[in-house]
Amino acid sequence: MTGLKQNAVLVPDIISGDHGWAPRLAQEARLRQLEGLLARRHAENAIETEIERAVLLGALNRRQDAQQAFVDILRKAPTNFSALNEFGTLLTSMGAIDAACRVYSEVIAHHPQNPIGHVNLANLLLRANRYAEAREHYEAVLRVDPEHAQAHQGLGAVLSDLGDRAQARHHFQKGFRDHAISTLPYRGTKPPIALLQLVSSGGGNIPTASFLDDSVFLTSVIVTDYLDASLPLPPHQLIFNAIGDADLCRPALEAAAHLITRTKAPVINDPGAVMKTSRIDNARRFGAVPGVVTPRTIMMGRDMLAGPDGAASIANHRFTFPLLLRSPGYHTGRNFILVPSAAELSAAAAGLPGNDLLVIEYLDARGKDGNSRKYRVMMIGGQIYPLHLAISRDWKVHYFTSDMADKPDHRLEEANFLGDMRAALGDGAIAALERIRDLLGLDYAGIDFGLGRNGDLLLFEANATMVVTPPDPDERWAYRRTAITRVLHAVVDMILQKVGPTSRI
């Protein structure tokens, strides 16, 4: 992060008057001053003045104007480091990730010894799961600056996703020491809602970008598992615990549970409730709910499963084939496989990361047409909302790898589910979902499930790490927009209700 970008992030320590929020007014006044200097050609360093102006345009949410300003600057100074780097930051905030990658590549080409370009590009490559390329850039930085905090943080995330969590912890310790708190930019025109977002260093966090609007919330992010407990908490009105994976994030959840005892602010998703949502715990407690079928789930050592006695050990635990193996802490179907027979167990287990694997009973969610169905509902503030239905010939149903895009009849079935959830599922499944909601006790969570031939709810997953992703502009997905918008609005309303009426914007 450059000094220019830091200057655009103003903490709301100035009381607003009747005419607007003081820090925003200060930014607007500075923008007018810069534009006056440029118009009169009084700027001593015109390029740096133009860059500061472009950054302020972005901070004031005038992103198209900011984009054009950077294009104009780079026509005159195509290798200027600050212009290239800040332009990449703007493009990233606009969601133009491919363009941002190209700009950061230009930063590296012209300023190869500057670590910022490498880290910024690596962060985007990591987001795209391009681990080898991201790792190369993080390691390039650490060869020049062995203590570079952001490079250690990023390399830790790469190694964590690749399953080398021991080495990941080493880099997280270096990266987050004295860097466990950061404040995101605020672009609103009124006083913000100051929010603490609690996260885990190694992933397993709720994606919040789609509903934590930076024109409403001033968000301070705390990496709880590396926070120095002696540090004061940033000013806040609300805590959003975004740590969602009980299998992966127990140290972070324990630290979050301690952190919330230091404040009287309301908390969304109490860490203690999240800790009860491991896959093994869910299989046990929800299996007792009438109308719910949960898969028997145990944890076993990978070496045991991959060894010569793996199949016998499976039999001793009364599992039959096919069964599922999963590395804990991964989502979107990663490192999650079906093992058809005992003969294939050893190779399957050996190919998964981690020292321990979840052994999961296979629940057959195929309908009469032979397709597997996975429904997802969201539970927001105690209400249940349909989010999507994915239909696939494959047993592992993930929405964006399913057969929805090319099957109009599948999209029609999903539209019917989104339009009338009770009619699509039946009263028994709705009652089961309500019981699961009550047992979870979370403000924000989701349930993935299928339906058995007798109408029972086949529970696949119930936790806080569910993603709500707005559909792309393709008209095939127009029917999904109302349901997804309803969920996102429900999340924001729930957050505002937690804060209380006196703090609303």
C-alpha positions in Angstrom: 0.0 0.0 0.0 1.4 3.4 -1.0 1.3 6.5 1.0 -1.2 8.0 -1.5 -3.6 5.1 -0.9 -3.2 5.4 2.9 -4.0 9.1 2.7 -7.4 8.2 1.1 -8.4 6.0 4.1 -9.6 8.4 6.7 -10.7 7.1 10.1 -13.9 8.8 11.3 -12.5 10.7 14.3 -14.1 14.0 13.2 -17.7 14.8 14.2 -19.9 15.6 11.2 -21.9 18.7 10.9 -25.2 19.1 9.2 -23.7 19.4 5.8 -22.0 16.1 5.5 -19.3 13.8 7.0 -16.2 15.9 7.8 -13.5 13.5 6.4 -15.5 13.2 3.1 -15.8 17.0 3.0 -12.0 17.2 3.5 -11.4 14.9 0.6 -13.7 16.9 -1.6 -11.9 20.1 -0.6 -8.5 18.6 -1.3 -9.7 17.4 -4.7 -10.9 21.0 -5.6 -7.5 22.3 -4.5 -5.7 19.9 -6.7 -7.9 20.6 -9.7 -7.3 24.3 -9.1 -3.5 23.8 -9.1 -3.6 21.8 -12.2 -5.9 24.2 -14.0 -3.5 27.1 -13.2 -0.5 25.0 -13.9 0.8 25.8 -10.4 1.6 22.3 -9.4 5.4 21.9 -8.9 5.2 18.2 -9.7 2.2 17.9 -12.0 2.4 14.1 -12.4 2.3 13.5 -8.7 -0.5 16.0 -8.3 -2.5 14.3 -11.0 -1.9 10.9 -9.3 -3.1 12.2 -6.0 -6.2 13.6 -7.8 -6.9 10.2 -9.4 -6.6 8.4 -6.1 -9.0 10.9 -4.5 -11.5 10.3 -7.3 -11.4 6.6 -6.6 -11.7 7.2 -2.8 -14.8 9.4 -3.5 -16.4 6.5 -5.5 -16.0 8.4 -8.8 -14.3 5.3 -10.2 -14.9 5.9 -13.9 -13.4 9.4 -13.6 -10.5 7.9 -11.7 -9.9 5.3 -14.4 -9.8 7.9 -17.1 -7.5 10.1 -15.0 -5.0 7.2 -14.7 -5.2 6.4 -18.4 -4.4 10.1 -19.2 -1.5 10.1 -16.7 0.0 6.9 -18.1 -0.1 8.2 -21.6 2.4 10.9 -20.4 4.3 8.8 -17.9 3.9 5.1 -18.8 6.5 3.7 -16.4 5.6 5.9 -13.3 5.5 3.5 -10.3 2.8 5.3 -8.3 0.5 5.7 -11.3 0.7 2.1 -12.3 0.4 0.7 -8.8 -2.6 2.9 -7.9 -4.3 2.2 -11.2 -3.9 -1.5 -10.4 -5.5 -0.9 -7.0 -8.4 0.9 -8.6 -9.0 -1.8 -11.2 -9.0 -4.4 -8.4 -11.6 -2.5 -6.5 -13.8 -2.3 -9.6 -13.5 -6.1 -10.1 -11.5 -5.7 -13.3 -9.0 -8.4 -12.2 -7.5 -9.4 -15.6 -6.8 -5.7 -16.3 -5.3 -5.2 -12.8 -3.0 -8.2 -13.4 -1.8 -6.6 -16.6 -1.1 -3.3 -14.9 0.8 -5.0 -12.0 2.8 -6.9 -14.5 3.8 -3.6 -16.0 4.8 -2.4 -12.5 7.1 -5.5 -12.1 8.5 -5.1 -15.7 9.6 -1.5 -15.0 10.3 -1.7 -11.2 11.4 -5.3 -10.7 13.1 -4.6 -7.3 10.1 -3.0 -5.8 8.2 -5.6 -3.7 4.8 -3.9 -3.9 4.1 -4.9 -7.6 5.0 -8.5 -6.9 2.8 -8.7 -3.8 -0.2 -7.0 -5.5 0.0 -9.3 -8.5 0.6 -12.4 -6.3 -2.5 -11.5 -4.3 -4.7 -11.6 -7.4 -3.1 -14.8 -8.6 -3.8 -16.4 -5.2 -7.4 -15.3 -5.5 -7.6 -17.1 -8.9 -6.0 -20.3 -7.3 -2.9 -19.9 -9.5 -0.8 -21.0 -6.6 2.5 -21.7 -8.4 2.6 -18.2 -10.0 1.6 -16.5 -6.8 4.2 -18.4 -4.8 6.9 -17.4 -7.3 6.2 -13.7 -6.7 5.9 -13.9 -2.9 9.2 -15.8 -2.8 10.8 -13.2 -5.1 9.9 -10.5 -2.5 11.3 -12.5 0.4 14.6 -13.1 -1.3 15.0 -9.3 -1.4 13.3 -8.5 1.9 13.1 -11.6 4.2 10.9 -9.8 6.7 8.3 -8.4 4.3 5.0 -8.9 6.2 2.6 -9.0 3.2 4.7 -11.5 1.3 4.8 -13.8 4.4 1.0 -13.5 4.7 0.4 -14.4 1.1 2.9 -17.2 1.0 1.3 -18.6 4.2 -2.1 -18.5 2.4 -0.7 -20.4 -0.6 0.9 -23.1 1.5 -2.3 -23.4 3.6 -4.4 -24.0 0.5 -1.8 -26.5 -0.8 -2.1 -28.4 2.5 1.3 -27.5 4.0 -0.2 -26.0 7.1 2.9 -26.3 9.2 5.0 -24.1 6.9 1.9 -21.9 6.5 1.9 -21.2 10.2 5.6 -20.3 10.1 4.9 -17.6 7.4 1.7 -16.4 9.1 3.6 -15.8 12.4 6.1 -13.6 10.5 3.4 -11.9 8.4 0.8 -11.1 11.0 3.1 -10.3 13.9 2.3 -6.6 14.6 0.1 -6.6 11.5 -3.0 -8.4 12.7 -5.3 -5.3 12.4 -6.0 -3.4 9.2 -8.6 -0.8 8.2 -10.3 -0.9 4.8 -11.1 2.2 2.7 -14.4 3.9 3.4 -16.1 5.7 0.5 -19.4 6.9 2.0 -20.9 10.4 2.2 -22.2 10.0 5.7 -20.8 8.9 9.0 -20.1 5.1 8.7 -21.0 2.2 10.8 -17.7 1.1 12.4 -17.5 -2.6 12.2 -14.9 -5.2 13.3 -14.6 -8.1 11.0 -12.9 -11.1 12.6 -11.0 -13.5 10.3 -8.7 -16.5 10.5 -5.3 -16.4 8.9 -5.6 -19.7 7.1 -8.9 -19.3 5.3 -12.3 -20.7 6.2 -13.8 -17.2 6.4 -17.2 -16.0 5.2 -16.8 -13.9 2.0 -18.4 -10.6 2.9 -17.6 -8.3 -0.1 -21.1 -8.7 -1.5 -22.8 -7.2 1.5 -20.3 -5.1 3.5 -20.6 -2.0 1.4 -17.7 0.3 1.8 -20.1 3.3 1.4 -21.9 2.1 4.6 -19.4 0.3 6.7 -15.9 1.3 7.9 -14.4 -2.1 8.4 -11.4 -3.0 10.5 -10.2 -6.5 9.9 -8.7 -8.5 12.7 -6.8 -11.7 12.2 -7.7 -13.1 15.6 -5.2 -16.0 15.8 -2.3 -13.6 15.6 -3.7 -10.6 17.5 -1.7 -9.3 20.3 -4.3 -9.3 23.1 -2.7 -6.3 24.8 -3.6 -4.1 21.9 -6.7 -1.9 22.1 -9.5 -2.8 19.7 -10.3 -0.3 16.9 -13.4 1.9 17.5 -16.4 -0.1 16.6 -20.2 -0.4 16.9 -20.5 -4.0 15.9 -18.5 -7.2 15.5 -19.0 -9.5 12.5 -17.3 -12.8 13.2 -16.5 -14.0 9.6 -14.6 -17.1 10.8 -16.8 -19.9 9.6 -15.0 -23.2 9.3 -14.9 -25.1 12.6 -12.8 -27.9 11.2 -10.0 -25.6 10.1 -10.2 -22.5 12.3 -10.4 -23.6 15.9 -7.5 -21.5 17.2 -8.9 -18.4 15.5 -12.4 -19.1 16.8 -11.0 -19.6 20.4 -9.2 -16.3 20.0 -12.4 -14.6 18.7 -14.3 -16.0 21.7 -11.8 -14.3 24.0 -11.9 -11.1 22.0 -15.6 -10.6 22.2 -15.4 -10.6 26.0 -13.5 -7.3 25.7 -16.3 -5.4 24.3 -20.0 -4.8 24.8 -20.7 -4.4 21.1 -23.3 -6.8 19.5 -21.8 -9.8 17.8 -22.9 -11.5 14.6 -22.2 -15.3 14.6 -21.0 -16.0 18.1 -17.7 -17.9 17.8 -18.9 -20.4 20.4 -21.8 -21.3 18.1 -19.6 -21.6 15.1 -17.3 -24.0 16.9 -20.1 -26.5 17.2 -20.5 -26.8 13.4 -17.7 -29.2 12.5 -18.7 -31.9 10.1 -18.5 -34.6 12.8 -20.5 -32.5 15.3 -23.1 -31.7 12.6 -23.5 -35.4 11.7 -24.1 -36.3 15.3 -26.4 -33.5 16.5 -28.5 -33.1 13.3 -28.8 -36.8 12.8 -31.2 -36.8 15.8 -33.6 -34.3 14.1 -36.8 -35.9 12.8 -36.8 -35.9 9.0 -33.1 -35.4 8.7 -30.5 -37.9 7.5 -26.9 -37.1 8.1 -23.9 -39.0 6.8 -21.8 -40.9 9.4 -18.6 -39.0 9.6 -15.3 -39.8 11.4 -11.7 -38.5 11.2 -8.9 -41.0 10.4 -5.2 -40.6 9.7 -4.3 -40.4 6.0 -1.4 -42.7 6.4 -3.7 -45.4 7.9 -6.2 -45.0 5.1 -3.4 -45.1 2.5 -1.7 -48.1 4.1 -2.3 -51.8 3.6 -4.7 -52.0 6.5 -6.8 -49.0 5.4 -9.7 -51.0 4.0 -9.9 -53.3 7.1 -9.9 -50.2 9.3 -12.8 -48.8 7.3 -14.7 -52.0 7.7 -14.1 -52.0 11.5 -15.8 -48.6 11.6 -18.8 -50.1 9.7 -18.3 -48.1 6.6 -19.2 -49.5 3.2 -18.3 -48.4 -0.3 -18.8 -46.1 -2.1 -17.7 -43.6 0.5 -16.4 -40.1 0.5 -13.0 -38.8 1.6 -12.4 -35.1 2.4 -9.4 -33.0 3.5 -10.8 -30.8 6.3 -10.9 -27.0 5.7 -11.5 -27.0 2.0 -14.6 -25.8 0.2 -16.2 -25.6 -3.3 -15.5 -29.3 -3.8 -11.7 -29.1 -3.5 -9.9 -32.2 -2.1 -13.3 -34.0 -1.8 -13.5 -37.4 -3.6 -15.7 -40.4 -4.0 -14.0 -43.8 -3.4 -16.0 -46.5 -5.3 -14.3 -49.5 -3.8 -11.8 -50.8 -1.2 -9.3 -51.4 -4.0 -9.2 -47.7 -4.7 -8.9 -46.5 -1.1 -5.2 -46.4 -0.8 -4.4 -44.3 -3.9 -7.4 -42.0 -3.2 -6.2 -41.2 0.4 -2.6 -40.8 -0.6 -3.6 -38.1 -3.2 -5.3 -35.8 -0.7 -3.5 -33.2 1.5 -3.4 -33.2 5.2 -2.5 -35.6 8.0 -6.1 -36.5 8.8 -9.0 -37.1 6.5 -12.8 -37.1 7.0 -14.4 -40.4 6.1 -18.0 -39.6 5.2 -20.9 -41.9 4.4 -22.2 -41.5 0.9 -25.8 -40.3 0.7 -27.5 -40.9 -2.6 -29.2 -37.7 -3.7 -30.2 -38.9 -7.2 -33.7 -38.4 -8.3 -35.8 -40.6 -10.6 -34.1 -39.0 -13.6 -30.6 -40.2 -12.3 -29.5 -36.6 -11.6 -28.1 -35.5 -8.3 -29.6 -32.4 -6.7 -28.1 -30.0 -4.2 -30.3 -27.3 -2.7 -28.8 -24.4 -0.7 -30.8 -22.2 1.6 -29.4 -19.3 3.7 -30.4 -18.6 7.3 -30.2 -14.8 7.9 -31.4 -13.3 11.2 -33.6 -16.4 11.9 -35.3 -16.4 8.5 -34.7 -19.1 5.8 -34.2 -18.0 2.2 -33.7 -20.2 -0.9 -30.4 -19.4 -2.7 -29.9 -22.0 -5.4 -30.6 -25.5 -6.7 -27.8 -27.2 -8.7 -28.5 -30.3 -10.8 -25.8 -32.6 -12.2 -25.1 -36.0 -13.5 -22.1 -36.1 -11.2 -22.3 -37.0 -7.5 -20.3 -33.9 -6.5 -22.7 -31.1 -7.2 -21.2 -27.6 -7.3 -23.3 -24.9 -8.9 -20.7 -23.6 -11.4 -19.7 -27.0 -12.6 -23.2 -28.4 -12.7 -25.4 -28.8 -15.7 -27.5 -25.7 -15.1 -26.1 -23.4 -17.9 -27.0 -25.8 -20.7 -30.3 -27.3 -19.4 -33.4 -25.0 -19.6 -35.4 -27.6 -17.8 -33.0 -27.6 -14.9 -33.1 -23.8 -14.7 -36.9 -24.0 -14.7 -36.8 -26.4 -11.8 -34.5 -24.0 -9.9 -36.8 -21.1 -10.7 -39.7 -23.0 -9.1 -37.6 -23.7 -6.0 -36.7 -20.0 -5.7 -40.2 -18.9 -6.3 -42.0 -21.3 -3.9 -39.6 -23.2 -1.6 -42.3 -24.9 0.4 -44.0 -26.3 -2.7 -40.7 -27.5 -4.1 -39.5 -29.2 -0.9 -42.6 -30.2 1.0 -43.7 -29.4 4.5 -41.5 -32.1 6.1 -38.3 -30.7 4.6 -39.2 -27.2 5.6 -39.9 -28.3 9.2 -36.5 -30.1 9.2 -34.7 -26.9 8.0 -36.4 -24.9 10.7 -35.1 -27.3 13.4 -31.6 -27.2 12.0 -31.7 -23.4 11.9 -32.7 -23.3 15.6 -30.0 -25.7 16.6 -27.3 -23.8 14.7 -28.1 -20.6 16.5 -26.2 -18.5 13.9 -27.1 -15.1 12.5 -25.6 -16.0 9.1 -25.3 -19.5 7.9 -26.3 -21.8 5.1 -27.5 -25.4 4.6 -26.6 -27.6 1.6 -28.9 -30.7 1.3 -30.6 -33.1 -1.0 -34.0 -34.9 -0.8 -34.4 -38.6 -0.2 -36.9 -40.7 -2.1 -39.2 -40.5 0.9 -38.9 -36.8 1.3 -36.3 -36.8 4.1 -33.7 -34.1 4.1 -30.2 -35.4 3.3 -27.9 -33.1 5.1 -24.5 -32.4 3.3 -23.3 -29.2 5.1 -24.6 -26.6 7.6 -22.2 -23.8 8.6 -21.4 -20.2 8.2 -18.9 -20.4 5.2 -21.6 -20.3 2.5 -21.0 -17.9 -0.3 -23.7 -15.6 -1.8 -22.5 -14.8 -5.3 -24.5 -12.4 -7.5 -25.2 -13.9 -10.9 -23.4 -12.7 -13.9 -25.2 -10.5 -16.5 -26.1 -13.4 -18.8 -29.9 -13.4 -19.3 -30.1 -17.1 -18.6 -29.6 -16.2 -14.9 -32.2 -13.4 -14.8 -34.6 -15.6 -12.8 -32.0 -15.9 -10.0 -31.4 -12.2 -9.3 -34.5 -11.5 -7.2 -33.8 -14.4 -4.8 -30.1 -13.5 -4.4 -30.8 -9.8 -4.0 -33.4 -10.7 -1.3 -30.7 -12.6 0.6 -28.1 -9.8 0.3 -30.7 -7.2 1.5 -31.6 -9.5 4.4 -27.9 -9.7 5.5 -27.6 -5.9 5.5 -30.9 -5.5 7.3 -29.8 -8.0 9.9 -26.5 -6.2 10.4 -28.3 -2.8 10.8 -30.8 -4.3 13.3 -27.9 -5.7 15.3 -26.3 -2.2 15.5 -29.6 -0.6 16.6 -31.8 2.2 15.3 -29.7 5.0 16.8 -26.7 4.1 14.7 -28.3 3.6 11.3 -27.4 5.7 8.4 
